[in-house]
Amino acid sequence: MKKILLGAKYSVIEPLGLLHLSSIAKQEGWQPKIALVKNDFTSFDNVLSEFNPDYVGFSIYTGDHLQTFSYFDKLKNRNVKTILGGPHATYFPRESIKHADYVVLSEGFNAFRRILKKEVRPGIIPLTQQESFPIADRGDFYKEYFEYELSPIKSMISQTGCPHACTYCFNSSTLENIVTDLTPQQVKDMSRTLGDSKRLFPKSVRSVDEVIDEVRNIQKISPQTKMIYFQDDTFGTDINWVREFADKYPHLGIPFHAQMRFEYVNPKNSNCKERAKLLRESGCSGLTLAIESADPIVKKEVLNRNMEEDLMFDVLNYLNELGYKVRTEQMLGLPLGATSSSTKVNLEADLEVLKLNVRLKEQTGLPTMAWASIFAPYRGTKIGDYCREHGFYLGGNDDVPETFFQRSVLRFPKEWVGPGLSLNKEDAWLLPKEQEDYKNSLQILRDLFNYFALIPKGDKLAERFLGQKDKSFFGLSTETRRHLYDSVLYGVK
């Protein structure tokens, strides 16, 4: 039996793509094994030496690409074939093929199967046929990684692709973004498969029965599981799918959490209102909803996520009535200052999105949790191009962090300038010390965002705390006590 070692960077979420690929490998008569990389490839290499696979496949993301490329270059001296897939391989196939025998573009199920069956030659393998999701192969993986098996929350996915085009998301990229990396025939084949949208990651929806079967499988191999987390970008976009799901899922008796957009649970739209109600009745205990920015100009021009503020209040009021828990998401350290109209920039803008969360909590009772990340200018996204065009980012993505919780790599302007920001040269930008001071404050705000969001008038507390010299936990405790006395006990603004 031939062997294949599948790998990815370690994450708190199960490597869902690898679990599905592992099932395909077994279907084709191969022995798969999954190994995750936590810090460096030392442990992964030890597994490879012991397992002695015929093939090694790795799902690669921007941020860990240089480390992965370096390791795969070393594998060229070993008797093993190599495969790279995932977002970075899809968006930069010409770069990736220098380091591997095969580079799989987009959804990789069929291409992976064809590689194992030796139906394709080494090289860049475009998406030419979509396949349905096999049930994730969790059993062996949970035996190797006990922390996932013991976790009361298990992740899964019901659909891929997204109908929206947010500038910061790889899902918004199309075939045009990589056409120069492909041959005319590859472009033709992939264009036919992707359909009219030409999205590099096309929509693929699992049937309700397939989803139900996978949840049952999770309950069987991990009986202590207490919740399912659907990792879809937006869960249940088709109302008819939701209606069938609401009829069948409750019989499983396990609650779930899902990611959603405000627009899909708008109580002023009959289908959206029904969606929220049906999911709640099905066992959905909570939703994750992205705010990203508090400024309507930024949402429209920078993020392509035009959404009225009133909608957020309407939705959270309705979700609170239904008994949902809600987590909001937002990005801090956005590239601001080049919009057509004036906006706040840097820490002022970051505090505005915090203030919006505080107002939502005061007026609707939600969110239950407010989560924040630090923006990273990934190549291959429209906002990545925006950052280079306006001078926010001068690098080539070799310095981007491995996660979106780490220090920003952007440079930031002193104030709003407008579309001609990049023409102002160095006069428009914060001085080096000012850049570092803001980035330090940005990191602290990200780490404490949820804390501030759940405290009455927490935006005022954050502003005062970030403005003082003592940013230790003792300093935070002291300022919090003073804030609660003033703003809550005595009502001082």
C-alpha positions as CSV (number, residue, x, y, z in Angstrom):
1,M,0.0,0.0,0.0
2,K,1.4,3.4,-1.0
3,K,1.7,6.1,1.7
4,I,1.0,9.8,1.7
5,L,1.8,12.2,4.4
6,L,-0.5,15.3,4.6
7,G,0.5,18.4,6.5
8,A,-0.5,21.9,7.4
9,K,0.3,24.6,10.0
10,Y,-1.1,23.8,13.4
11,S,-4.3,25.6,14.3
12,V,-6.9,25.4,17.0
13,I,-9.4,24.4,14.3
14,E,-9.1,20.9,12.8
15,P,-7.3,20.9,9.4
16,L,-10.6,20.2,7.6
17,G,-9.2,20.1,4.1
18,L,-6.7,17.5,5.1
19,L,-9.3,15.4,6.8
20,H,-11.3,15.2,3.6
21,L,-8.2,14.5,1.5
22,S,-7.4,11.7,3.9
23,S,-10.7,10.1,3.1
24,I,-10.0,10.3,-0.7
25,A,-6.6,8.7,-0.2
26,K,-8.2,5.8,1.5
27,Q,-10.8,5.5,-1.2
28,E,-7.9,5.2,-3.7
29,G,-6.2,2.5,-1.7
30,W,-3.5,4.7,-0.1
31,Q,-2.4,4.8,3.5
32,P,-2.7,8.5,4.7
33,K,-1.2,10.1,7.7
34,I,-1.6,13.7,8.9
35,A,1.1,15.7,10.7
36,L,0.9,19.4,11.8
37,V,3.7,21.9,12.0
38,K,3.7,23.9,15.2
39,N,6.9,25.9,15.2
40,D,9.3,24.5,12.6
41,F,9.4,21.3,10.5
42,T,11.5,19.3,12.9
43,S,8.7,17.1,14.3
44,F,7.1,16.9,10.8
45,D,10.4,15.7,9.4
46,N,10.7,13.1,12.1
47,V,7.2,11.8,11.2
48,L,8.2,11.7,7.5
49,S,11.3,9.7,8.3
50,E,9.4,7.2,10.4
51,F,6.4,6.9,8.1
52,N,8.5,6.9,4.9
53,P,5.7,8.1,2.5
54,D,5.7,8.0,-1.3
55,Y,4.1,11.4,-1.4
56,V,4.0,14.5,0.8
57,G,1.2,17.0,0.5
58,F,1.0,20.3,2.3
59,S,-1.7,23.0,2.5
60,I,0.1,26.3,2.4
61,Y,-1.0,29.8,3.4
62,T,0.6,33.2,2.9
63,G,2.7,33.9,6.0
64,D,4.1,30.4,6.4
65,H,5.0,30.1,2.7
66,L,8.7,30.8,3.0
67,Q,9.2,28.3,5.8
68,T,7.3,25.7,3.8
69,F,9.2,26.4,0.6
70,S,12.5,26.0,2.4
71,Y,11.5,22.6,3.8
72,F,10.1,21.4,0.5
73,D,13.4,22.3,-1.2
74,K,15.2,20.0,1.1
75,L,12.8,17.2,0.2
76,K,14.1,17.3,-3.4
77,N,17.0,15.2,-2.2
78,R,14.7,12.6,-0.7
79,N,12.9,9.8,-2.5
80,V,9.5,11.4,-2.2
81,K,7.0,13.2,-4.5
82,T,5.7,16.5,-3.2
83,I,2.3,18.3,-3.6
84,L,1.4,21.9,-2.6
85,G,-2.2,23.1,-2.3
86,G,-4.2,25.7,-0.5
87,P,-4.6,29.5,-0.9
88,H,-1.0,30.5,-1.4
89,A,-0.4,27.7,-3.9
90,T,-3.6,28.7,-5.8
91,Y,-2.8,32.4,-6.0
92,F,0.9,31.9,-6.7
93,P,1.3,28.7,-8.7
94,R,4.3,29.8,-10.7
95,E,6.2,30.6,-7.5
96,S,5.0,27.4,-5.8
97,I,5.9,25.0,-8.6
98,K,9.5,25.9,-8.1
99,H,9.4,24.0,-4.8
100,A,7.1,21.0,-5.5
101,D,6.4,18.4,-8.1
102,Y,2.7,19.2,-8.1
103,V,0.7,22.4,-7.4
104,V,-3.0,22.0,-6.9
105,L,-5.2,25.0,-7.7
106,S,-8.5,25.8,-5.9
107,E,-10.7,23.0,-4.6
108,G,-8.3,20.1,-4.6
109,F,-10.4,16.9,-4.2
110,N,-10.5,15.8,-7.9
111,A,-6.9,16.9,-8.6
112,F,-5.7,15.1,-5.6
113,R,-7.5,11.9,-6.7
114,R,-6.0,12.2,-10.2
115,I,-2.5,12.6,-8.8
116,L,-2.9,9.5,-6.6
117,K,-4.2,7.6,-9.7
118,K,-1.3,8.8,-11.8
119,E,-3.6,10.4,-14.3
120,V,-1.8,13.7,-14.4
121,R,1.9,14.6,-14.9
122,P,3.8,16.7,-12.5
123,G,3.2,20.4,-12.8
124,I,0.4,22.9,-12.1
125,I,-2.9,21.1,-11.8
126,P,-6.0,23.3,-12.5
127,L,-9.5,22.6,-11.2
128,T,-11.2,20.8,-14.1
129,Q,-13.9,19.0,-12.1
130,Q,-15.6,19.5,-8.8
131,E,-16.4,16.6,-6.4
132,S,-18.7,16.4,-3.5
133,F,-17.2,16.3,0.0
134,P,-16.3,12.9,1.4
135,I,-16.9,12.5,5.1
136,A,-13.9,13.9,7.0
137,D,-11.5,11.1,8.1
138,R,-11.3,12.1,11.8
139,G,-10.7,8.8,13.6
140,D,-6.9,8.3,13.0
141,F,-6.3,12.0,13.3
142,Y,-7.9,12.3,16.7
143,K,-5.8,9.4,17.9
144,E,-2.7,11.3,16.9
145,Y,-3.8,14.7,18.2
146,F,-5.7,14.1,21.4
147,E,-6.4,17.8,22.0
148,Y,-8.8,17.9,19.0
149,E,-10.5,14.7,20.1
150,L,-10.9,16.0,23.7
151,S,-12.2,19.4,22.6
152,P,-16.0,19.7,23.2
153,I,-16.2,21.7,20.0
154,K,-15.7,20.1,16.6
155,S,-15.5,22.1,13.4
156,M,-16.9,21.2,10.0
157,I,-18.0,22.8,6.8
158,S,-21.2,22.7,4.8
159,Q,-20.3,24.8,1.8
160,T,-17.3,26.6,0.2
161,G,-17.3,29.7,-1.8
162,C,-18.9,33.1,-1.1
163,P,-21.3,35.2,-3.1
164,H,-19.7,38.4,-1.8
165,A,-16.5,40.2,-2.8
166,C,-14.9,41.7,0.3
167,T,-11.5,43.1,-0.8
168,Y,-9.6,41.4,2.1
169,C,-10.8,37.9,1.3
170,F,-9.2,35.4,-1.0
171,N,-12.7,34.2,-2.0
172,S,-13.2,37.4,-3.9
173,S,-10.2,36.7,-6.3
174,T,-10.9,35.4,-9.8
175,L,-9.1,33.6,-12.6
176,E,-7.9,36.9,-13.9
177,N,-5.6,37.2,-10.8
178,I,-3.5,34.2,-11.9
179,V,-4.0,34.0,-15.6
180,T,-0.4,34.9,-16.3
181,D,0.8,31.9,-14.3
182,L,-1.1,29.4,-16.4
183,T,-1.0,28.0,-20.0
184,P,-3.8,29.0,-22.4
185,Q,-5.2,25.4,-22.1
186,Q,-5.1,25.6,-18.3
187,V,-7.0,28.9,-18.4
188,K,-9.6,27.4,-20.8
189,D,-10.1,24.3,-18.6
190,M,-10.3,26.2,-15.4
191,S,-12.6,28.9,-16.9
192,R,-15.1,26.2,-18.0
193,T,-15.1,24.7,-14.5
194,L,-15.4,27.9,-12.6
195,G,-18.5,29.1,-14.5
196,D,-19.6,32.7,-14.9
197,S,-18.2,34.0,-11.6
198,K,-14.7,32.9,-12.4
199,R,-14.0,32.8,-8.6
200,L,-10.9,30.8,-7.9
201,F,-12.7,29.0,-5.1
202,P,-16.2,28.3,-6.6
203,K,-19.3,27.5,-4.6
204,S,-19.8,24.0,-3.5
205,V,-22.7,23.1,-1.3
206,R,-23.0,19.8,0.5
207,S,-26.4,18.2,0.8
208,V,-28.2,18.3,4.1
209,D,-28.0,14.6,4.4
210,E,-24.2,14.7,3.9
211,V,-23.9,17.2,6.7
212,I,-26.1,15.1,8.9
213,D,-24.1,12.0,8.2
214,E,-20.8,13.8,9.1
215,V,-22.3,15.1,12.4
216,R,-23.4,11.5,13.3
217,N,-19.9,10.3,12.5
218,I,-18.4,12.9,14.9
219,Q,-20.8,11.9,17.6
220,K,-19.8,8.3,17.1
221,I,-16.0,8.7,17.2
222,S,-16.1,11.5,19.8
223,P,-19.1,11.1,22.1
224,Q,-18.0,13.9,24.4
225,T,-18.5,16.5,21.6
226,K,-20.9,19.2,22.9
227,M,-21.0,21.6,19.9
228,I,-20.5,21.8,16.2
229,Y,-18.9,24.9,14.7
230,F,-19.7,25.4,11.0
231,Q,-16.7,27.2,9.5
232,D,-18.5,28.3,6.3
233,D,-17.9,32.0,5.5
234,T,-21.6,32.4,5.5
235,F,-23.8,29.5,6.7
236,G,-27.1,28.6,5.1
237,T,-27.2,31.1,2.2
238,D,-29.9,29.1,0.5
239,I,-33.2,29.4,2.4
240,N,-34.6,26.2,1.0
241,W,-31.4,24.4,2.2
242,V,-32.0,25.9,5.6
243,R,-35.6,24.7,5.7
244,E,-34.5,21.1,5.0
245,F,-31.7,21.5,7.5
246,A,-34.1,22.7,10.2
247,D,-36.3,19.7,9.6
248,K,-33.5,17.1,10.0
249,Y,-30.8,18.6,12.2
250,P,-32.7,18.8,15.5
251,H,-32.9,15.0,15.7
252,L,-29.1,14.9,16.3
253,G,-29.5,16.7,19.7
254,I,-26.3,18.7,19.5
255,P,-26.1,22.6,19.4
256,F,-24.1,24.4,16.8
257,H,-22.4,27.7,16.1
258,A,-22.2,29.3,12.6
259,Q,-20.7,32.3,10.8
260,M,-23.2,34.7,9.3
261,R,-23.5,38.1,7.6
262,F,-25.8,40.7,9.1
263,E,-27.7,40.9,5.8
264,Y,-28.8,37.2,6.0
265,V,-30.6,37.6,9.3
266,N,-32.1,41.0,8.7
267,P,-35.5,41.0,10.5
268,K,-37.0,43.4,7.9
269,N,-36.6,40.7,5.2
270,S,-39.0,37.8,5.4
271,N,-36.6,35.1,4.2
272,C,-33.8,36.4,6.4
273,K,-36.0,36.7,9.5
274,E,-37.2,33.1,8.8
275,R,-33.5,32.0,8.4
276,A,-32.6,33.3,11.9
277,K,-35.7,31.7,13.5
278,L,-35.2,28.3,11.8
279,L,-31.5,28.1,12.7
280,R,-32.3,29.0,16.3
281,E,-35.0,26.3,16.5
282,S,-32.6,23.9,14.9
283,G,-30.1,24.2,17.8
284,C,-28.0,27.2,16.7
285,S,-26.8,28.7,20.0
286,G,-24.7,31.5,18.5
287,L,-23.6,33.4,15.4
288,T,-20.3,35.1,14.4
289,L,-21.0,38.4,12.6
290,A,-18.3,40.6,11.1
291,I,-18.4,44.4,11.5
292,E,-14.7,45.0,10.4
293,S,-15.0,48.8,10.4
294,A,-17.3,51.5,11.9
295,D,-16.8,54.0,9.1
296,P,-19.2,53.7,6.1
297,I,-16.7,55.3,3.8
298,V,-14.1,52.7,4.7
299,K,-16.5,49.9,4.4
300,K,-17.5,51.0,0.9
301,E,-14.2,52.1,-0.6
302,V,-11.6,50.0,1.2
303,L,-13.4,46.8,2.2
304,N,-16.2,46.6,-0.3
305,R,-18.5,45.7,2.5
306,N,-21.2,48.4,2.3
307,M,-23.5,47.8,5.3
308,E,-25.7,50.3,7.1
309,E,-25.1,50.8,10.8
310,D,-28.8,50.6,11.5
311,L,-28.8,47.1,10.2
312,M,-26.5,45.9,12.9
313,F,-28.7,47.3,15.6
314,D,-31.8,45.8,14.1
315,V,-30.2,42.4,13.7
316,L,-28.7,42.2,17.2
317,N,-32.0,43.3,18.7
318,Y,-33.7,40.5,16.9
319,L,-31.1,37.9,17.7
320,N,-31.2,38.8,21.3
321,E,-35.0,38.3,21.3
322,L,-34.4,34.8,19.8
323,G,-31.9,34.0,22.5
324,Y,-28.7,33.9,20.4
325,K,-25.2,34.5,21.6
326,V,-23.2,36.6,19.2
327,R,-19.5,37.2,18.5
328,T,-18.5,40.2,16.4
329,E,-15.4,40.4,14.4
330,Q,-13.4,43.5,13.4
331,M,-10.0,44.4,11.8
332,L,-7.7,46.9,13.5
333,G,-4.9,48.7,11.8
334,L,-6.6,49.1,8.5
335,P,-5.0,51.1,5.6
336,L,-6.8,54.4,6.1
337,G,-6.2,57.9,4.8
338,A,-6.5,57.4,1.0
339,T,-10.3,57.4,0.7
340,S,-12.2,60.0,-1.4
341,S,-13.7,61.6,1.7
342,S,-12.1,62.3,5.1
343,T,-12.1,59.6,7.7
344,K,-10.4,59.0,11.0
345,V,-7.2,57.0,10.8
346,N,-5.0,54.8,13.0
347,L,-5.9,54.6,16.7
348,E,-8.9,57.0,16.4
349,A,-10.5,54.7,13.8
350,D,-9.7,51.6,15.9
351,L,-11.4,53.1,18.9
352,E,-14.4,54.0,16.8
353,V,-15.1,50.3,16.0
354,L,-14.7,49.6,19.7
355,K,-17.2,52.3,20.5
356,L,-19.6,50.8,18.0
357,N,-19.4,47.5,19.9
358,V,-20.0,49.2,23.2
359,R,-23.0,51.0,21.8
360,L,-24.4,47.8,20.4
361,K,-24.0,46.1,23.8
362,E,-25.7,49.0,25.5
363,Q,-28.7,49.2,23.2
364,T,-29.2,45.5,22.1
365,G,-27.6,43.4,24.9
366,L,-25.2,41.9,22.3
367,P,-22.5,41.0,21.3
368,T,-21.6,38.4,23.9
369,M,-18.0,38.6,22.7
370,A,-16.1,41.1,20.5
371,W,-13.2,39.6,18.6
372,A,-10.5,41.6,16.8
373,S,-7.6,40.9,14.5
374,I,-4.8,43.0,13.0
375,F,-5.0,43.6,9.3
376,A,-2.3,41.9,7.1
377,P,-1.8,43.0,3.4
378,Y,-1.9,39.6,1.7
379,R,-0.8,39.5,-1.9
380,G,-3.5,38.1,-4.2
381,T,-6.3,40.1,-2.5
382,K,-7.7,43.4,-3.8
383,I,-6.9,45.2,-0.6
384,G,-3.3,43.9,-0.8
385,D,-3.1,45.8,-4.2
386,Y,-4.7,48.8,-2.6
387,C,-2.0,48.9,0.1
388,R,0.8,48.9,-2.5
389,E,-0.9,51.4,-4.7
390,H,-1.3,53.9,-1.9
391,G,2.0,53.2,-0.1
392,F,0.8,51.5,3.0
393,Y,2.9,48.5,2.3
394,L,6.2,48.4,0.5
395,G,7.1,44.7,1.0
396,G,6.6,41.6,-1.0
397,N,4.7,39.5,1.6
398,D,7.9,37.9,2.9
399,D,7.4,39.7,6.2
400,V,3.6,39.2,6.8
401,P,2.8,37.4,10.0
402,E,1.7,33.8,10.2
403,T,-1.5,34.8,12.0
404,F,-3.7,37.9,11.9
405,F,-3.1,38.5,15.6
406,Q,0.5,39.6,15.2
407,R,2.2,43.0,14.8
408,S,1.2,45.0,11.8
409,V,3.6,45.3,8.8
410,L,1.9,48.4,7.3
411,R,3.1,52.0,7.6
412,F,0.5,54.5,8.6
413,P,-0.1,58.2,7.6
414,K,-0.3,61.1,10.1
415,E,-3.8,61.9,9.0
416,W,-6.3,61.6,6.1
417,V,-4.8,62.8,2.9
418,G,-7.0,61.3,0.1
419,P,-6.4,59.3,-3.0
420,G,-3.1,61.0,-3.6
421,L,-1.6,59.7,-0.4
422,S,1.2,57.9,-2.1
423,L,2.2,61.1,-4.0
424,N,3.0,62.9,-0.7
425,K,6.1,60.8,-0.2
426,E,7.5,60.7,3.3
427,D,5.8,63.9,4.5
428,A,2.5,62.1,4.9
429,W,3.6,59.3,7.1
430,L,4.2,58.9,10.8
431,L,7.8,59.1,11.8
432,P,9.5,55.8,12.8
433,K,9.0,56.3,16.5
434,E,5.4,57.3,16.0
435,Q,4.9,54.2,13.8
436,E,6.2,52.0,16.6
437,D,4.1,53.7,19.3
438,Y,0.9,53.2,17.3
439,K,1.8,49.6,16.5
440,N,2.4,48.9,20.2
441,S,-1.0,50.5,21.1
442,L,-2.6,48.5,18.3
443,Q,-1.3,45.2,19.7
444,I,-2.5,46.1,23.2
445,L,-5.9,47.1,21.9
446,R,-6.3,43.9,19.9
447,D,-5.3,41.8,22.9
448,L,-7.8,43.6,25.2
449,F,-10.5,44.4,22.7
450,N,-13.1,42.0,24.1
451,Y,-12.4,43.2,27.6
452,F,-13.0,46.8,26.7
453,A,-16.1,46.0,24.6
454,L,-17.9,44.3,27.4
455,I,-17.3,47.1,30.0
456,P,-19.8,50.0,30.1
457,K,-18.2,52.9,28.2
458,G,-15.2,50.7,27.6
459,D,-14.1,52.8,24.6
460,K,-13.4,55.6,27.1
461,L,-11.5,53.3,29.3
462,A,-9.4,52.0,26.4
463,E,-8.6,55.6,25.2
464,R,-7.4,56.6,28.7
465,F,-5.5,53.4,29.3
466,L,-3.7,53.5,25.9
467,G,-2.8,57.2,26.6
468,Q,-1.0,56.5,29.9
469,K,2.6,55.3,30.4
470,D,1.8,52.4,32.7
471,K,0.3,49.7,30.3
472,S,0.9,46.8,32.7
473,F,-2.0,44.8,34.1
474,F,-1.6,46.7,37.4
475,G,-2.1,49.9,35.4
476,L,-5.1,48.4,33.6
477,S,-6.6,47.3,36.9
478,T,-6.1,50.7,38.4
479,E,-7.6,52.5,35.4
480,T,-10.5,50.1,35.3
481,R,-11.4,50.7,38.9
482,R,-11.3,54.5,38.4
483,H,-13.4,54.1,35.2
484,L,-16.1,52.0,36.8
485,Y,-16.4,54.4,39.8
486,D,-16.6,57.4,37.6
487,S,-18.7,56.2,34.6
488,V,-20.9,53.5,36.2
489,L,-21.2,54.4,39.9
490,Y,-21.3,58.2,39.6
491,G,-22.4,58.6,36.0
492,V,-19.4,60.9,35.1
493,K,-18.9,60.9,31.3
